[in-house]
Amino acid sequence: MTVRVRFAPSPTGMFHVGGARSALQNWIFAKQQGGVFVLRIEDTDAARNKPEWTEGILSALEWIGIARDSYEGPYFQSSYAGEHRAAAQRLYESGRAYYCDCTREDVQARTGPQQRGYDGFCRDRGLGPGEGRALRFRTPDEGETVVVDLVRGEPTFENKLIEDFVIARGDGSPVFLLANVVDDMSMGITHVIRAEEHLPNTPKQQLLWDALGVKPPIWAHVPVVVNEKRQKLSKRRDKVALEAYRDEGYLADAMRNYLMLLGWAPSGDREIVPWSVIEQEFRLDEVNPSPAFFDEKKLRAFNGDYIRALPVEDFIAACQPWLTGTGTIAPPPWQPEEFDPAAFAAVAPLAQTRIAVLSEIVPNVDFLFLADPLIDEAAWAKAMKEGAADLLDAAIVAFEALESWDAESLKATLEAVGAERGLKLGKAQAPVRVAVTGRTVGLPLFESLEVLGRDRTLTRLRAARVRLV
C-alpha cells in the first residue's frame, strides 16, 4: 500500500501557522514512508474564498520548503460536488440516511435541558427529498466507534451519544463532514494527519466511511496550538499568519524548525537541529497530545540564532528585500540611488549579531543611506542634556584633527574628550550617536562612523550643534 496523506486548507484568509505545522508533519511522514503528499483546497465556501488566498497557500508552502512540483495537486473540493451528491444519494438509498424537515427552532423546542442535539424525530417518518429538507445520517443505536489514532491511541465513542447529524443541507449541498470523507476516498488517502480540533468530527466521519463501504484511514490528531494564555490561536486575536512572519524577516529554516517543535522534540537536549535530522527523527507516535504553546518570543530567539549562523554573504543576500523593498516588503526610507552596497557590506557583520528578524536591518543601517538621520525625539531629549553642546564642540574639533579616520582612532579621541569632562565613554558617545544615527542604540558607534566617513559625520555633528543653540 502506498501511503497517501493530504493537507486540505480553506482559502479564506492568511495561512495559519498551525496549518503550516500540520502541512510539514504530513510532508515529512509521506517522505519517510515513500508516499505521496496531496494538496486539496477546500474551496466550497464561495462567499469567503478568494483566488489570492489560494495563491497565498501555495506561496507559503513553497516558502517553508514544500515546493510546487513535489506534491500532487492542488485539487479543488468544488470540483467534486457531483461525487459528494452521489454519495449522499447512495446513503439515502441504502437506508443509512433519511430526510428531515425539522427547523432549528423545532429541534430546540423539543430538546430538554438534559438532551443535546437532534432527537431523531424524522427517523421513521419516511420523508422523501424536498425543498428545505436536510439529509441526516442514521447513526447506529448501539455499539461504539473506535478511532485508531497514532497520537492519541484508540479514542472510543459510544454511538448512542452521537446524534443523527446532517450530511446534506436543505438545498441538497453536502456539508463538510461528507465532502471531506468523499474527497479522501476519491484521492485514496490512507492517513489523515490534522489538528486535534477535528477529533470530535472523526467518529462521525468514520461512520460515513463504514457506511460507504470503504476502510477508514489511520488517524493522527496532533495537538492544538495555543497562545500564552493557553487559548487556541485565533486569527482575530493572535498573530497567526505565516506570511506576516515571513514579511517581518523570519527565516524559513528557523520557522519550520520551530513549528516542528510544537508537540514534538528531536533526540537529545537540543531544539535547533538541521532539517535533515528532523526529517529522519520525526515520528507521529512520539507527538505529545497536550496543547502546544506557540511562543513568539522563543521563535524570535530561534530566528536570531539562525541569522547569526548564516555566512555573511548569505546574510547580505537575505537582507536585500528589506533594503530594496521588493515583493511584499515595504520600501526603505531611502531612495534606491542612495543605497551603497559596499557600505552595507562593511557593516553587515556588525548588524548580523544584533538583529533577531531581518526587518530590523533597516533602522540599524538607515543612517548610512539618508542625507540626514531620522531623529528619534525621545532619544534626542535623553542624550542632549546639559553639557552636550560643549561635548559636541570638542568632538568636532578633535575629529577634524584626526589623521586616520578609523574606528580605533575615533574611539580613543572621543574617550579623551569625555575624560576631560569627567565622562566615561558610554556617556560621552551618547550625544554623538544620536547626532549621527538619530538613535541611542544601534551598531557599534565607531565602526559606524568609519563607514559613514569624515565629511558626513562632521556635517551631522555640526547640524546637531546648531539645533542645540
N, C-alpha and C positions, 0 to 999 in steps of 0.2 A: 504493500500500500504506500502510495506517495503521500507524504504529509502535505496538506494544503491549509494554510492559515489565511485569514483575511483581516484587513483593517478597514473599517466602514464608517468614516466620519460624515457628518452632515455639513454642507456648505452654507452655513447660516451665520458665520462670523469668523473672527480671527481664530487661528489654530491654537487650541488649548494645550498647555504644557503637559497636562495629564494624558491627552490624546497622543502627544509625541512620545511619552513614556511607553504607552501601550503599543504604538507602532514599532518602536525599537525592540520591544520584547518579542513581538510577533516576528519581526525581521530576523532577529538572532536565532530564535527557535527554528524557523524554517531553514536557515543556513546550516544549523547544526544537524538537522535531520535530512539534509539533502532534498528539502521540499520546495514548495512554491509559496511566495508571498503574493496575495491578491489584494488589490486596492479597489474597493467598491465605494462609490459616492452615493450616499443615501439622500437623494435629492427630491423626495416626494413632497416636501413642504414647499410648494410652489410660491407661496406668499413671502417666504423668507429667504429662499435660495437666490444667490447671485453668481453669475459666471466668475466674477473676480474672487469670490470666496473659494471656488474650486481651484482656480489658478493659484491662490494663496496656499492651499493644502499641498499642491504639487511642489510649489517652490519651497515650502517649509520642510517637506520630507527630503527634498534634494539637499537642502542646507545641512540637515543632520546626517546625511550620508546615504539616504535611500534614493539612489539615482533613478531617473525615469525609465531607463532602459533595462532595469534589473527586476521589475516586478510585472505581474500580469494585470492588465487593466490600464487605465481605470474603467471599470464598468459603472453604469449609472442605474440606480434602482428603478427609476421611472421607466426604463426600457423593458422592464419585466412585469409591467402591470397586467398584461394578459395572463401570464403564468400565475400571478397572485390570485386573480379572479377565478381561474380554472381550479386552483387548489381549494379555494373556498367552496366552489360548486361541488367538488368531489367529497368534501367533508359533509356537506348538506345531504348529498345523495346517499352517502353511506350511513346516515343517521348519527354521525358524530357531531353534527351541528344543527341548530334549529333557529327559526326566525322568531324575533321578539319585537313587539310593538310598544313595549313599556317606555315611557319617557323617564327622564331623570327624576322628575317630580313624583311620578308613580312609584318608582323604586324607593325613594326617600320616605314616602308616605307609609309604605308597608314595612319599612325597616325599623325594628325596635331598637332600644338603646343597647341591647346586648348582641345585636346582629350587625355584621359588617358586610357590605357588598350586595350583590344581586341575590334574590331569594329563589330563583328558578321558576317564577310564576308562569312563564310561557313554555316550559319544557314539554308539556304534553298537550298543548292546545292545537298542535297540528297546523300552525300558520305557514303559509307559503310566502314566497318573496313578494314584496310590495313596497310602495313608497313609504319611506320613514321607518322601515323595519330593519333592525340590525340583525346580523347573524352572530349567534353565540355558540361557543364550543361547549359540548356536553361533557363536562368533567366527570370522570368516574366517581361513583358514590363511595366506593370502598378502596382499600389499599393505600399505597403510598408511592411517591415518586422519588427515586434515589438519583441524585446528581453526582456523577463521578467527576471530581474536581481535583486537578493536580496541585492546587494551592490549599484547598480547604477540606480535603478528604472526601467524605461522602455525605454532604448535607441531605437530610431526608425530610420530605414534606408530605403531610397527610393530605390525601386527595379531598377529603370532606371539608377541609379548610380552604380549598381553592374554589372560588366562585366560578360560575359559568361565564367566562369572560368573552367580550366582544372580539370577533376576528374580522368582521366587515361592517362598515358603517351603514347607516340608513340609505345612503346614496349608492351603495354597492362597492365602495372603495375599501380595500383591505387595510387593516391597521398595521402598525409597526410589527407587532408580535408575529403575525402571519407572514408579512412580506419578508421579514428578516429570515425566518425559517426557510421559506421557499427559495430565497436567493442563495442561502447557504447550501441547500440541497442541489440547486442548479449548478453551482460552482464547485461541487464536490469538496466542501470544506470538511476537514477531519478534526480540527482542533479550533476551538473558539477561545481566544485569549483576550479578555476585556476587563473593564473595571468592576469592582465589587458592587457598584450601584445597580448593575444589571442582574445581580443574583436573584432578587425576588421574582423577576420575569422568567428565570430559567426553568422552573418546573412546568410552567405553562408552555413554554416553547418545546420542552422535551415531550410533553404530552402530544403536541402537534406533530412532532417528528414521528412518534409512535403511531399516531392516527393516520398519517400519510404513508405508513409502511416503510419508513427509512430509518436505519440505525442512527441514533443521535451522535453528535460529535463528542469528543472529550473536551470538558470544560476546564477553564483556568481563570478564576476571578481574582485578579490582582488587587492589592489594597487601594482604597480610595485615597486621593491626595488631598491633604488638609493644610490650612494656614496655621499661624502661631496660636490661634485660639482653638485649634482642633476642629475648625469648621471646614466643611468641604469647600475647596477652592471654587469661587464664583466669579464669573465674568463681570458681574455687576459690582463686585466689592473688591476683588483682588486683582493683582497684576498677573494675568494668566496667559496672555498672548505670546506665543513663541516669537512672532515677528517683532514684537516690542523689544524683547531681549536681544534679538539679532541686530536690530537697528540701534540699540544702545551701545553695542560693541561687545557683546558676549561672543566668545569663540565657539564655533560648532563643536569642536572636540571637548571643550570644557562642559558645554551644555549637555551633550549626550552622555558623557561620563557621569555627571551629576544626576541626570534623570534615571540612569540605570541603578543608582543607589537608593531610589525611592522604593523601599521594600526588599532590597537585596544587597548583599555585600560580597566583594571578592574575598579570596582566601587571605589569611594573614591580617595583621594590623595595619591596613592601608586602605585608602579610598581613591587616590589619584593613581590610576593604572592605565597602561596602553589599551587602546580599543581591542587589539588582538587578544589581550588577556581576558577582557570582558566577553568577547565572542567565544572564547574557549571555555571559560569557567561558569558562565551563567546557566542556572538550572531553575526551571519553573518550580520544582518541588522544594527548592530552598527559599522561595519567596516568603517573606513574613506576612501573614494575613492581616496584621494590625495596620491601622491607618498610617500613611507615610507623610511626614511633615516636610512640606516644601519650604525650606529655609532660605529666603532670598539673600540674607547676609552670608550664609555659608556658600551659596552659589557664587556670590561676588568674590569671596576669598578664593574659591576654586579658580575662578576666571583669572584673578590676579596671578596665581601660581602658574597657570598655563601661559599667560602673557610673558611672564619673566623667563619661562623656559624656551621661548622662541629664539632662534638665531636672529641677530639684529636685522639682517636683511629681510627676514620673513616678517619681523615686527614692522619694519618700514612699509612693506607691501600691504600688510593688514590694515595699516592706518590710512591708506590712500583714500578710501571712500569718505572718511571724515575730513580729510584735508582738501578734497576736491569737490565734495558734495555730489557724489554720484548715486544713481539708483534712488532708493527711498530715503537717503540720508540728507538732512538739511544742509544747505551750503554754509561754509565757514564765514566768519565776519570779514575776511579779506577778499580782494579781487584775485582772480586766477593769476594775473600777471605779477601780483605781489608775492606769490609763493616762491620760495627759494629752496629747491630740493637739497642743495648742498648744505644749507644752514640747518634744515631739518635733520639730515643725516648726521650732522655734527652733534646735535642734542638728543637724538633718538635713544642712545644707550642710557642717558640720564632719565629720560621720560619713561622708559620701559620699566624701570624699577619702582615707579611712583604711581602708576595708574592701575586701576582694577578693571576698568572697562575701556574699550577703545575710544569711545566718545569723549573721554576725559582728556584726550590728547589736545583738543582744540584750545581749551582755556590754559593749558600748560605751555603752549607754544605761540599763541596768537600775538604776543608782544614782538615776536621776530618778524612778522609779516605785515603789521599795520603801521601806518605812518605815525600814529600816536597810540599810546597804550590805552586800553579800555580801563578807566579808573573805577575801582570799587570804592565808593564813597565811604563806606564803613571802614574799609582798610585804610583809606587816606586819613580819616579822623583819628584812627588808632595810632598811626605811625607818625603823623606830622604834629607832634606835640611841641611844647616849649623846648627850644634848643635844636629843633630840626633844621631851621633855616641856617643857623651857624654851621651845623654839620655838613649840610649840602654845599655851602660856600667852600668849606675846607676841602671836601671831597672833589669838587670841580677843579680847584687849583691843583690838588695833588694828582688827580687823574690826567690833567692836561700835561703835567710834567713827566709822566711815565715814558721811559724809553721803550719798554717792552710791554705790549698790550696782551697779557696772558693772564690766566686765572690766578696763578700763584702770585704774580706781582700785584694784581688788583686786590687780592685778599690781604697781603701784607700792608699795602698802602692804606686801605680802609681801617685795618686793625690799628695802625699807628694813629690815624685821625681820631678814632674813637678813644684810644688810650689817652691822648692829650686832653680829652674832655671827660675822663673818668668813666668811659663806657666800655663795656665788653663788646666783642664783635657782634653778638646777637642783637644788641640794642643799636649799635652803630649802623648795621646794614639795613634795618627796617625802613627808614626813610628812603634810602637808595633803592631798595627793592620796589617799593610802591611807586616811586617816581619813574622807574624804568619799565616795570612789568604791569603796574596797576593793581597788584595784589600783595598780600602779606605772606602768602605761601606759594610755592611753585618749584621749579627746577633749581638746582644749586646756583646761587646768585652769580658767583664769579665766573663760572663756566658759561653762564648765560651772557654776561657782559662781554666775554671774549668773543663769542659768536656774533653778538649784536654789533660789535665794532666800536671804535673810539668815538667817531663823529656822532653816531646815532645815540650812544649812551650820554655823551655830554649835552647834546641837544635836549634830551629828556630831563636831565638833571637841571639844566638852566630853566626849562619851562616850568618845572615843579617849583623852582626857587621863585620865579615870578609870581606864580599862583599864591605863594605864601606871603607876598608883600601885603 
